[in-house]
Amino acid sequence: MKFADWVIVRNAKLSDEQMQAMLNNEHGGMNEVLANLYGLTGEEKYLKIAGRFNHKAVIDPAANGEDRLTGLHANTQIPSSSARRGSTS
């Protein structure tokens, strides 16, 4: 929880545009981890920060039935896509 709280403080300094630019690099399953923490604690702040880690360039097309995963790393995209169900953004 302390690490997640640090993530909240650190990422509060970034605009939504900066967050999305950051997500163009490998970010693993940060949104999944934070959504899971919300599930364990029920604290909305963890669900909110999980949503900031949703990579819209990948998730938005998928939500519209478009496959834009060719050439992307599965170890990043699978966790970030599976966590989408549990987070907001």
C-alpha positions in Angstrom: 0.0 0.0 0.0 2.9 2.4 0.7 4.3 1.8 -2.8 0.9 2.4 -4.3 0.5 5.6 -2.3 3.9 6.7 -3.7 2.6 5.9 -7.2 -0.4 8.1 -6.6 1.7 11.1 -5.4 4.3 10.7 -8.2 1.8 10.4 -11.0 -0.4 13.2 -9.7 2.3 15.5 -11.1 1.6 14.2 -14.7 -1.2 15.3 -17.0 -3.4 12.7 -18.7 -1.4 13.4 -21.9 1.9 12.8 -20.1 0.6 9.5 -18.6 -0.5 8.3 -22.0 2.9 9.2 -23.5 4.6 7.3 -20.6 2.5 4.3 -21.4 4.0 4.1 -24.9 6.9 2.4 -23.1 6.6 -0.9 -21.3 4.7 -0.5 -18.1 3.8 -4.1 -17.3 0.6 -4.6 -15.4 0.5 -1.5 -13.2 -3.2 -1.0 -13.7 -3.8 -4.7 -12.8 -1.8 -4.5 -9.6 -3.5 -1.3 -8.5 -7.0 -2.6 -9.4 -6.2 -5.8 -7.4 -5.1 -3.6 -4.5 -8.5 -1.8 -4.7 -10.2 -5.2 -4.6 -8.3 -6.0 -1.4 -8.8 -2.7 0.3 -11.9 -1.2 -1.2 -10.1 2.2 -1.3 -11.2 4.2 -4.3 -7.9 5.9 -4.6 -6.3 2.7 -5.9 -9.0 2.2 -8.5 -8.6 5.8 -9.7 -4.8 5.4 -10.1 -5.3 2.1 -11.8 -7.4 3.8 -14.4 -4.7 6.3 -15.2 -2.5 3.4 -16.3 -5.0 2.3 -18.9 -3.2 2.7 -22.2 -5.9 4.2 -24.4 -4.0 3.7 -27.6 -4.5 -0.1 -27.1 -7.6 -0.3 -24.9 -9.9 2.1 -26.8 -9.5 0.3 -30.2 -10.1 -3.1 -28.5 -13.3 -1.7 -26.9 -14.4 -0.9 -30.4 -13.6 -4.4 -31.7 -10.4 -3.3 -33.4 -7.3 -5.4 -33.1 -4.2 -3.2 -32.9 -2.0 -5.6 -31.0 0.2 -6.8 -33.9 3.8 -6.1 -33.0 3.2 -5.3 -29.4 4.5 -7.2 -26.4 2.0 -9.7 -24.9 3.6 -9.4 -21.4 2.5 -5.8 -21.4 -0.7 -5.8 -23.3 -2.4 -8.9 -21.7 -2.1 -7.6 -18.1 -3.1 -4.1 -19.0 -6.1 -5.3 -21.0 -7.3 -7.7 -18.4 -7.2 -5.1 -15.7 -9.4 -2.7 -17.7 -12.5 -4.6 -16.5 -11.7 -3.6 -12.9 -10.7 0.0 -13.3 -12.0 3.3 -14.5 -10.9 5.8 -17.0 
